[in-house]
Amino acid sequence: MARLVVKAEATGGTGASSGVAKPGNQFPLYIVVSVTHSNGAPRNGLTAADFRVDPIVVGPGGGNVTIARVIEPQPGAYLVEVVPIPTATWQLGRYIFWVAVAHAAGQGQTVCSVFVD
């Protein structure tokens, strides 16, 4: 299996534009994910089915998430929108996400965190 290099940053809460993750809502939390081959070339053409996002640490009362949408605004750069599962809302606190990418013969993973406030 070939190694993919995965890096991620997330945003939500204070200072974010309206319509994003804040305590008590189900709006998207945005995770920007860079995916490259081990030689540094961008890994293009991935879809939501190629990504997995799991909250490892969540704010008190927080829960699981689902991927609402994935777009590729730049080669190898993906905007992954995650939302709480239908019965949950975002909760105040730090979320640490495990982000994994697997496509064909390549895979990689990373973690990222965001404070929802």
N, C-alpha and C positions, 0 to 999 in steps of 0.2 A: 504494500500500500504506500503510495507517495504522500509525502508530507506537504500540507498546506499551512502557510503562516497566517494566523488569524489574530487580528488586533481589534479591540472594540472600545468605544466610549459611549456613555448613555447620558440623556438629559431629561429633566422633568422638574416640576416644582417652581419655587421662587425664581423670578427672572426669566422663566420660559414664557413663550408667547401663549395667548389664550388657546384653549382647545387641546392642552396637553395634560399629562398625568399630574394630578394634585390630590391630596387626601379627600376621600369621599366620592371621587368620580371614576369613570371608566374610560376616560380619554386615553389616547395612545401615549406610551413612553417610547421615545426614539432611541434606538441603538445604531450607531454608525459602525459598520464592520468592514475592515479592510482584509481582503483575502488575496494572497499571492502564492505563487509556487515557490519552492525553496530557492530558486534562482532569482527571485524578485519580480518575475513577470506577473502581471495581474491575472487573476482567475476570473474570467468573464462568464456571463450567461447563467449564473446560479438562480434558482427559484426558491420560493418559500419552503418547498419540500426538501431542499438541501440544508436548511438551517434547523437547529434545535436550540431553544432558549429555556433554561430552567432556573428559577430562583433558588439559590442555595441558602441564602440568608435573607429574610424578609422583615419589614417593619412589623411590629406587634399587630396581630390580627390579619396580616397580609396573606396572600395565597398564591396559587399557581397562575400562570399567564398563558395566553395563546398568541401565536403570530397572526396579526391581522393583515399585514401586507409587507412585501419586500420589493424595493425598486433599486435599480443600479444607475445612479446619476453620473457616475464616472467609472471608467474601466476598473474592475476589481474593488470598487467601493460600493457598499450596499447600505441602504437605509432600511432597517428592520423595525417595523412598528409592532410593539407588543401591547396587549390589553389584558386586564384581569379576566379570569374565567367568568362566565355569565352571572354567577351568583355572588361575585365579590366586587370590591372597589379597592382603589389604592389606599394604603394606610400611611400615616406619618412615620417616617423612619428611613433607614438605609436598606437598600436592596442590593444584593450581590448576585449577579447572574453568571451562570455558566453558559457560554456560547460555543456551540459546536457546528462545524461545517463538514459535510461528507457528500462527495459527488464522484461517481465513477470510481477511479482508483485512488482518489485523494481524500485526505481528511486532516483536520486540525481543530484546535480548541483554545479558548482563552477564558478569562473572567473579566467582568467589568462591574463597577458599582455606581450607584446614583442615590442621592438623598431626595426623597419625595417630601416636599413641604409646602 
